[in-house]
Amino acid sequence: ESEAELTTRLKEMYKDKPNTTIETQESYKGGENVKYGIKGSVRPENSVVENGIVKETYEIKNYNQENYNSMTSNIGKQAIKRAEELPETATQKIVIDTRGQKITPEIRQKITEDIIRKSNKIIKKENIIFME
């Protein structure tokens, strides 16, 4: 559900940008777009492709207070692996779906700091988006 909504939002955001497409579940390895299922490839939820060049990739995670440490660890590991396999032109963006939950500014700050730290600073603060 979150994935479909993210795709819809991205298509809406980029609808007026010529030569820009939103790709879903594309696989990448060694900086190249590869066939689904290739060993060692990575597959972000969405890729924003402009004039054939991958500009951004998006991964969405549902926030759950009980497993938040696991979530941030997972995001960190994925970001490190993706940095090796995505095209160099791609900026990784993370969307945390917190809808229906009370998230204090302190918790948001902690999640953001943990993702930055666990991704070895591959994920920047400005590329972490909270969907509320």
Residue pairs with C-beta under 8 A, 6 or more apart in sequence:
2 60
2 62
2 95
2 97
2 131
3 45
3 60
5 131
6 45
6 46
6 58
6 60
6 95
6 131
7 22
7 24
7 45
7 46
10 22
10 46
10 48
10 58
11 22
14 20
14 22
14 48
17 50
19 50
19 51
20 48
20 49
20 50
20 51
21 48
21 49
22 46
22 47
22 48
22 49
23 46
23 47
23 48
23 49
24 45
24 46
25 36
25 43
25 44
25 45
26 33
26 43
26 44
26 47
27 33
27 34
27 35
27 36
27 37
27 38
27 41
27 42
27 43
28 34
28 41
28 42
28 43
28 44
28 54
28 82
28 85
28 86
28 87
29 38
29 40
29 41
29 42
29 85
30 85
31 85
31 86
31 87
31 88
32 87
33 54
34 41
36 43
40 85
41 85
42 78
42 81
42 82
42 85
42 86
44 57
44 58
44 59
44 82
44 86
44 92
45 57
45 58
45 59
45 60
46 57
46 58
47 54
47 56
47 57
47 58
47 90
48 54
48 55
48 56
48 57
48 58
49 55
53 87
53 89
54 86
54 87
54 89
54 90
55 89
55 90
55 91
56 90
56 91
56 92
56 93
57 82
57 86
57 90
57 91
57 92
57 93
58 93
58 94
58 95
59 75
59 78
59 92
59 93
59 94
59 95
60 94
60 95
60 96
60 97
60 131
61 71
61 74
61 75
61 94
61 95
61 96
61 97
62 97
63 71
63 96
63 97
63 98
63 101
63 103
63 111
64 71
65 101
68 111
69 114
72 111
72 114
72 115
72 118
73 118
75 94
75 115
75 118
75 119
75 123
76 114
76 115
76 117
76 118
76 119
76 120
76 123
77 118
79 92
79 94
79 115
79 119
79 120
79 122
79 123
80 119
80 120
80 122
82 92
83 92
83 122
86 92
91 127
92 122
92 123
92 127
93 127
93 128
93 129
94 115
94 123
94 127
94 128
94 129
95 129
95 130
95 131
96 111
96 128
96 129
96 130
96 131
97 131
98 130
98 131
98 132
99 131
99 132
103 130
103 132
108 130
111 128
112 125
112 128
115 123
115 128
116 123
116 124
116 125
116 128
